[in-house]
Amino acid sequence: MARSGLAAAARVARWADAALGPGGDSATADGKATLSDATAERAALALGLTPAQVRADWDTARLAGLIEVHGDSARPGWRLRAWNRDDSAVLRGWVALCDAWSLAYPEPEEYEAAAVAEVVTAMPQVLSFLQLSAGPVPVPQLLDLLGQRVTELRTERCEVDYAPHPEAPGLEAPRPGPSRTGGGARRPGTTVALPESEAGPGPDVPVQRARPAEPPVTDAPLDALLDWALRALACVGALTYGDGQATLTPLGSWAVWVKLEQICVAAQSPAGNIEQGAEDMLRGCGRLRPNAARAEYRAWLAARPVGSAVTELINAARGEDALLRGLAFEALRVVGAPAEPEVRTVLDEPTLRPYALLWLAEHDGADPEDAHEILTREEATWLWVDTAAAVADHGEAPLLVRHLESAVQPTVPALLTEVRAVGHPRTVQVLVALAAAHPDPALAKAVRRAAFQVHTGG
């Protein structure tokens, strides 16, 4: 169902990749990779559609992540590249479209944006009710639920009208004079708001004009806004709407279930790092066992948009702490396919390249134990030093000694020679720590000599 619903959008996305992507003959015809009138006409002619259909499919493709616009070119999103081999990518694209239902169908222009925003915020509860009902639900019942949720939202905002109400009896403004505080003096810092006709010019009476309260959200007819919301959700295929009732489609029910599952996963954060930034979350996971750490990664990711979470993890990996670098890519393994484009962008960064190569190899199906074979000797040595730096900073001395066994070099002298040549910024610290931890005096002496040579540039 998701493939059929997005098939037209995928077709336009493929056309845009060929015609508007880098190197395309018509990439600079409009100066931008957007659907100007000329671009829409060109696409309509190529695909046998009308310009209006092309524009609609283009908007769907962008909302579903099938196409990405960067400056003056358009390129396929990872979901389009995985279209033929990964059903989960197609489903993720449809969920992204479903999440953007309020953008896929024009909102009523006659109502204030605040009223529309309230309905958009309240609709997840309506969708949850539709899923629990597992069948058609009359629109009046949905309208009643929507009204209750909007009222709750306004109550949570403490939306109280503080404007003066002249019709209310017994609320006259106090006049200067003797009071219970004594001497006719008011409490420090207080002022008196009087009607303009009674505000005298007395020099000892500070006067403040009554400020009008901010206008509350204009009450819009919820039945019209609910009708718009249901039509928009029907437009993206989340439900069917007609004959005074609405019913979730199987795809819509699945999308609601996915969202509820994400909420449950986020609520089960074992170490309580869900509200932390990526760096602090990774530091917290450094003390956990692998299974517990992966549960923490899943909870942290479930509470964030995938794109921003991946960016945050990669930025954390760029720091100086080698342990966070390794943990960040472990968290990216939990993300899976959505992280692939961002991971590929760091292949040119020497600090992250070995980690990115291993991640991509495992993502493409390589056995984790054999994935290291794709690294060059220099990349493997750099990764060995980086991992040793993490062990030296956060591990125990025996673990650093055992780390020698993971080196690709057959002998310690060969390892020291290549370690000195690889140019890792933590080489000296790693060698000094290894020399202090190793029980063999002769080997420790050789390691200290290598550390001295790197330190002095020898």
Helices and strands as residue ranges (DSSP letters): H 2-20, H 37-47, H 51-63, E 67-70, E 73-76, H 78-81, H 87-99, H 101-104, H 113-133, E 137-138, H 139-156, G 196-198, H 222-235, E 239-242, E 245-248, H 250-267, H 278-285, H 290-302, H 306-317, H 322-335, G 337-339, H 340-345, H 353-363, G 371-374, H 377-394, H 397-402, G 403-406, H 412-422, H 427-437, H 441-456
